[in-house]
Amino acid sequence: MSDKDFDSTLHGIVEAQFHLGHELHLMTSNAYGTRVANLRLNRIIPSVTGYTGYTKQGFMITRNEVRTLCELLQDLVDDDDAWEELPQEIIELEETSDDK
């Protein structure tokens, strides 16, 4: 096994609506002397230079960090208030009152 062989296993793909031409890949990989979750953006539409494949964007997290992220994401999904858009004037009033 070479230094660059991370023995990655792809577990799922999320189409990234706001990152046109990219997918979010969820995989596990060997890194830092252990097995980690690896979240990476994969370019599926060629860039100006013709590049497709994994971008530099992404991060690796431990199994316990994945558990924490999963709990936080589930709380966020279940929180209807988090998905409501607040009128800009209300946000500005709240920021102003805290500044006093």
C-alpha positions in Angstrom: 0.0 0.0 0.0 1.4 3.4 -1.0 1.2 6.6 1.1 -1.6 7.8 -1.1 -3.8 4.7 -0.9 -6.5 5.7 1.5 -8.6 2.5 0.7 -11.7 4.7 0.4 -15.2 3.2 0.3 -18.0 5.4 -1.1 -21.2 5.1 1.1 -23.4 7.7 -0.5 -23.8 10.6 -2.9 -25.7 13.8 -2.3 -26.5 16.0 -5.3 -25.4 19.5 -4.2 -28.0 21.9 -5.5 -26.0 25.0 -4.7 -22.7 23.7 -5.9 -23.5 23.3 -9.6 -21.5 20.6 -11.3 -20.6 18.9 -8.0 -21.7 16.0 -5.8 -21.1 15.6 -2.1 -19.5 12.1 -1.5 -19.7 10.4 1.9 -17.0 7.8 2.3 -14.8 6.1 4.8 -11.0 6.3 4.3 -7.8 5.3 6.0 -6.1 8.5 7.4 -4.3 9.6 10.4 -3.7 6.0 11.5 -7.4 5.2 11.7 -10.6 4.9 9.7 -12.4 8.2 9.2 -15.5 9.6 7.6 -14.4 11.6 4.6 -16.8 14.2 3.1 -15.6 15.4 -0.3 -16.9 17.5 -3.2 -16.6 15.7 -6.5 -16.6 17.8 -9.7 -18.8 16.0 -12.3 -18.9 18.9 -14.9 -15.5 19.8 -16.2 -13.9 23.0 -14.9 -12.5 25.6 -17.3 -9.3 23.6 -17.4 -11.2 20.4 -18.0 -10.7 18.9 -14.5 -13.2 16.5 -13.1 -12.9 14.6 -9.8 -12.4 15.4 -6.2 -11.8 19.0 -5.2 -9.6 20.2 -2.4 -12.8 21.0 -0.4 -13.8 18.4 2.1 -12.9 17.2 5.5 -12.3 14.1 7.6 -14.0 13.4 10.9 -13.9 10.6 13.5 -16.8 8.2 14.2 -17.7 10.1 17.4 -17.7 13.4 15.4 -20.0 11.8 12.9 -22.4 10.8 15.7 -22.4 14.4 17.0 -22.9 15.8 13.5 -25.8 13.4 12.9 -27.5 14.5 16.1 -27.0 18.2 15.2 -28.3 17.6 11.7 -31.4 15.7 12.9 -32.1 18.5 15.4 -31.8 21.1 12.6 -34.0 19.1 10.2 -36.7 18.8 12.9 -36.6 22.5 13.9 -39.2 24.1 11.7 -38.2 27.6 13.0 -34.7 27.2 11.6 -36.2 26.9 8.1 -38.4 30.0 8.3 -37.1 33.1 6.6 -37.2 36.1 8.9 -37.9 39.5 7.4 -34.7 41.6 7.2 -36.2 44.4 9.4 -36.7 42.0 12.3 -33.1 40.8 12.1 -31.9 44.4 12.1 -34.0 45.3 15.1 -32.7 42.4 17.1 -29.1 43.3 16.3 -29.7 46.9 17.2 -31.3 46.1 20.6 -28.4 43.8 21.5 -25.9 46.5 20.8 -27.2 48.8 23.5 
